[in-house]
Every structure is written in structure tokens, then in C-alpha cells.
Amino acid sequence: MIKTIVIPTDYIHEKIYLIRGNKVMLSHDLASLYEVPTKALIQAVKRNAERFPDDFMFQLSDAEFRSLRSQVVTLKIGRGRYPKYRPYAFTEQGVAMLSTVLSSDRAVQVSIAIIRVFVKLRQMALNQEQLSRRIDELERKYDGQFRVIFEAVRELIGSRPVPPKRRIGFRTNTGSDPNRA
């Protein structure tokens, strides 16, 4: 019987970066989730290079690696504190392919969990895009109507001054009152 692995989606979500316009996970984060050494993960990928085209996986450039290191505050400077080599970035499809290359029960379950997070992110982006489009439609639709209302209000305000109203009630002091008849 296969033991079910529970990985919090928030943890996976934190490990997804936007690099070169792609949502990706880095090799050292994936190795940690798969519970294999990063070196072993990279070796498995290199042995099966034909399964990882450029749109599935790419290696970060020096500039991207420095930028990433400066953005991630938890990376510490010093010997043995950060990855020695530039990490590889895996897209959603690359993560799916990793489970076939690593061929362990854990790899399959972790890949499924990661892909579910990618799908949720895509759905959230789509929902946000749809909401944005709907707001734009409403703005275009009602902008003209509100403009007419605002112009009517301005016309009413500007056309004739509103006379001061006479105060209603009893007067208690006998001093001068501008509303006194």
C-alpha cells in the first residue's frame, strides 16, 4: 500500500518563481520535495535530456541567479550557505516529466501535488483576468450614464443659486436674526 504524502500547498506556492515569463520551480527546491540530493536530480535529468526541451527546463543565467539570490532574503552569504552551481528551472511540464525520470512513489505523489498548485495558480490568474475584463465592460457601459447624471447635477447646481431657507421653530433670544420676518 502506498503511503499518501501531504505537502502543504502554501509551501509549494512559495517555491514557484516567475522567471523568463514562466512559472517555474528550482532544482534544489524540487530535490528537497522529492527527498533526493540535488546532484542526483540533475544527473537523472541529464541522462534523459531528450525528455526536457527548453520549454520544460532551463538553467538560470548568472544574472538571473544573482537577482534571485538578492530577492530571496533567506539565502545567506558564505561557504556552503547557498547552491554552488546555477540552478535549473522546471516549468509545470518539466515537473510532470521529473516524476517519470525519478520513478519513485514519492516522486509521483509530489509531482501531482505540485501540478495541482500550478493548476490553481492558472485558475486564479484566469479568474482575475475575467474579473478585470468585467470591470472594464461595466466602466464602458456605465461611464456614459454616470457622465449624464454628473452633468445634470452640475447644471442644477450652476443654473440658479439655492435661496437660504427660513428657519423653522421658536426663537428664544430677542437679538437680531437674519431670518426674522
N, C-alpha and C positions, 0 to 999 in steps of 0.2 A: 504494500500500500504506500502511495506517495504522500509524504508529509506536505501539507499546504503551508506555503510561506506567506507571511503577512508583512508587506512593506508599506509604510505609510505613504500615501500619495503626495503629501506635502514634502516629504523628504526627497522623493523623485523629482517633484516640481522644482525644488531648489537647485537641482543638479542639471537642469536644462538651460542652456545658454543660447542666445541669438548671435550666431557668427556667420558672416558672409550671407546674410539674409535667410539662413536656415536655423531651425530649432534643432540643436544638437546636444549630445551628451559626450563628455570627455572620457578618454580611455581609462584614466585612473579611477574615475567615479564608477564607471561600469565594472571594472575589475573588482572594486570594493563590494559592489552589489552582488556580483556573481561569486564572490569569495574565492577569487583566483589572483595570483600575482599579476600585476600589470604586464610584466615581461611575458608571461605565459599567454595572456590575451593577445598581445601584439604578435607573438610568434604564430599563434593559431590563425590570425588574420593574414599574415604574410604567406603562410603555407597555402592559403585559399584565396589568394589575391584576386582571382577571376570572379569571385563572388562579391567583391567590394569595389564597384566602379566609383568614380569621383562623386557621383550624387548620393552614394551610400556612406562614404567615408573620405576624409581628407585630413592631412596633417597641418596643424596650425603653423603659420609663418612665425618668424622671430618677433615681428612687430605685434602680431595678434597675441602671442604668448606673453610678451611683456605687458601689453594692455590688459589682458585677462588677469595677470598676476597683480597689477596695480589696482584693479577693480575689486578683487576678492581680498578683503581685509584679513581674512583668517590665514592666508598664506604667509608664513614667516620667512624672513631672510636668514640665511645661514646654512651651513653644511647639513645636508640630509633633511632639510625642512620643506623642500618642495621638489617636484619632479625634475629629474636631471635632464631629460630629453623633452622636446616639444611633444605635447600630447596629440593624439588623433581625436578627431571629432566624428561622431557617428550620428547620422540622421535617423529618423524613425525606421526607414527601410534597412539601414545598417544594423540597428539594434535587433530587428527581426532576423536578419541573416546571422548575427552573432550566436543566436540560440542553436542554429544548425551546425555551426562550426565548433562550438564548445560541447555540444551534445551531452549535457547532463540534465537531470531533472530540475535542479535549481536554475540552470540557465534558461530552460523553457519557461518556468514559472516567473522568473524575474523579467524576462522579455515580455511576457504577457502583461505584467503589471506596468511596465514602462510604456508599452504601446497603448494601454488604456489611458494613461496620463496624457500622452500625445494626442489621442482622440479627443479627450476632454478639452485640451487646450485649443484644438481646432474648432470644436463646437462653440467654445466661449468666444473665440475670435469671430466666428460666423454670426453668432447672436449679437455681438457688439456691432458688427458691420450692418446687420439688418436693422438694429435699433437706430443707428446713425442715419441710415437711409430714410427710415420712417420719420425721424425728427426733421430731416431736410424737406421731405414731402409736406409735412404739416406746416413748416415755416413758409414754404412757397404757397401753399393753399390758403393759409390764413393771414399771410402778410398783407395782402391787398385789402382784405376785410378789416383788419385792425387799422390800417392806414386811413380808411374811410371814416372809421369811428373817431380816431385821433384828430383828423381834420375837422370833423363835425364838432368835436369838443372845443378845439381851438377857435372855430368860428363862433361858437356860442360865447366863449369867454371874451373874445376880442370884439364882437359886434356891438354890444351895449354893456355899459357898466351896470353892475347889480347895485340897486339903491340900498342904503343901510336900512335895516329893518327896525321898526319901532319896538322898543322893549315892552314886554307884557308883564303886568304884575303891579303890586303896590309899591309906592315909594315911601321909604321911611325917613329919609333926610329931606330937608327943605332946601338944600343947596341947589345950585344951577345944574340942570340936567339937559343935555342936548336933545334928548328925545321928548322933552316936555312939550305938551301942546299949548 
